[in-house]
Amino acid sequence: MTVVNAYAAPSEAAPLERTLIERRPLGPHDVRIDIAYAGICHSDIHTVRGDWGSQYYPLAPGHEIAGTVAEIGEAVTRHAVGDRVGVGCMVNSCGQCRNCLRGEEQFCTEGVVFTYGSPDRDGTVTQGGYSEQVVVTESFVVRIPDALALDVAAPLLCAGITTYSPLRHRKVGPGTRVAVVGLGGLGHMGVQFARALGAEVTVLSQTLGKQDDGLRLGADHYRATSDPATFTELRGSFDVILNTVSAVIDLDAYLALLDAGAAMVCVGAPGEPLEVGVMSLINGNKTLAGSNIGGIRETQEMLDFCAEHGIGAEIEVIPASEINAAYERVLASDVRYRFVIDAATFSG
């Protein structure tokens, strides 16, 4: 085992603190990564605070990892020492089930191993990217193109693939009318992707407070959902609505904004159930769907797409000592648009 510096939550009620965690010995198919940056995802906060169920503590979160390869196992063929690489939300799967074989490891029928807080195949519990190093099976490590700075690339490993995947699956392209609900950590990525795919993009936000940002990122239109006129004037206007907010919203009101045969896809995960009237779906043959992340193949596709189109997360880089304050700012929506931790500060 290798011992490295990290930040971890000792319990669901306690702030994260500097600690030491163990990394497994390098196996023949493993890659050891020197972490340069780790993004802060809202999921990190939900998880360490027990919002999504009981956890294993102490817990070092972080599934938006960017760095360089420090060492490879003897059988590794995909990566070499010095490569710029990333690790997202998962680090292992069975590799043999129907979902894994079609490149959707996130739906592994035997149970995917998540980057942190997840029982691994060897019986240990995974620890995430709020640390100096990580050891990951080579097939779950993606290449970060040279055109992407590592700090900007880190949030793409979750926020990027979370918004890219549903737009691709819904075949968004020229002529598609896309609405992005919320301009936050997820929404600001969704706007960029939809624009680069050729869609006409509208941001639906509570207020017009971020209108300048939305238009700069590529939106054609920006409307306030606090204005009742938005829901009357835009009725039947969209082919795809990408809902990125982790809050309870009036689904029936948003479904009315869809054209016939169109779809609303939810990627935000509110803590309370959402209600929907079935007639909102039946009238117009509409679809209400959800989307998880994407598989490793699609994640690599997304990174290459970002490099080609000049897409990246808008970030605020912080030292590890500011993680707990950053959590509170995320909850207060006081970040534009993702926090990224400088891994060089994990040691103090």
TAVEN-V95434 format. One record per backbone hydrogen bond with DSSP energy under -0.5 kcal/mol. NH is the residue of the N-H (numbers start at 1). CO is the residue of the C=O. If there is no record, write none. Layout:
[[NH CO] [NH CO]]
This chain:
[[2 23] [4 21] [6 19] [7 130] [8 17] [9 59] [10 8] [10 15] [14 11] [17 8] [19 6] [21 4] [23 2] [30 27] [31 136] [32 71] [33 31] [33 134] [34 68] [35 33] [35 132] [36 66] [37 66] [38 341] [39 64] [40 339] [41 39] [44 41] [45 41] [46 42] [47 43] [48 44] [49 45] [50 47] [51 46] [52 46] [53 50] [57 55] [58 9] [59 9] [61 59] [65 87] [66 37] [67 85] [68 34] [69 83] [70 32] [71 32] [73 30] [75 28] [76 28] [76 73] [82 69] [83 80] [85 67] [85 83] [86 142] [87 65] [89 157] [91 113] [92 113] [101 97] [102 98] [103 100] [104 99] [107 104] [108 105] [111 108] [113 92] [114 112] [115 89] [117 126] [120 124] [123 120] [126 118] [128 60] [129 62] [130 61] [131 129] [132 5] [134 33] [136 31] [137 91] [138 29] [140 137] [141 138] [142 86] [144 84] [145 143] [148 145] [149 147] [153 149] [154 150] [155 151] [156 153] [157 153] [157 154] [158 155] [159 155] [160 155] [161 156] [162 158] [163 159] [163 160] [164 160] [165 161] [166 162] [167 163] [168 164] [169 165] [170 166] [171 168] [172 167] [175 198] [176 173] [178 176] [178 200] [179 240] [180 202] [181 179] [181 242] [182 180] [182 204] [188 184] [189 186] [190 186] [191 187] [192 188] [193 189] [194 190] [195 191] [196 192] [197 193] [198 195] [199 194] [200 176] [201 199] [202 178] [203 221] [204 180] [205 203] [205 223] [211 208] [214 210] [215 211] [216 212] [217 213] [218 214] [218 215] [219 214] [220 201] [221 201] [223 203] [225 205] [225 223] [226 206] [227 224] [228 226] [230 227] [231 227] [231 228] [232 228] [233 229] [234 230] [235 232] [236 256] [237 234] [237 257] [238 257] [239 177] [240 177] [241 263] [242 179] [243 241] [243 265] [244 181] [244 242] [247 245] [251 249] [251 275] [254 250] [255 251] [256 252] [257 254] [258 255] [259 238] [261 284] [262 259] [263 239] [264 287] [265 241] [266 289] [267 243] [267 265] [268 243] [280 277] [281 278] [282 278] [283 279] [284 282] [285 282] [286 281] [287 262] [289 264] [289 287] [291 266] [299 295] [300 296] [301 297] [302 298] [303 299] [304 300] [305 301] [306 302] [307 303] [308 304] [309 305] [310 306] [311 306] [313 152] [315 313] [316 338] [318 340] [322 319] [323 320] [326 322] [327 323] [328 324] [329 325] [330 326] [331 327] [332 328] [333 330] [334 329] [335 333] [338 314] [340 316] [341 38] [342 318] [343 36] [343 341] [345 342] [346 343] [348 345]]
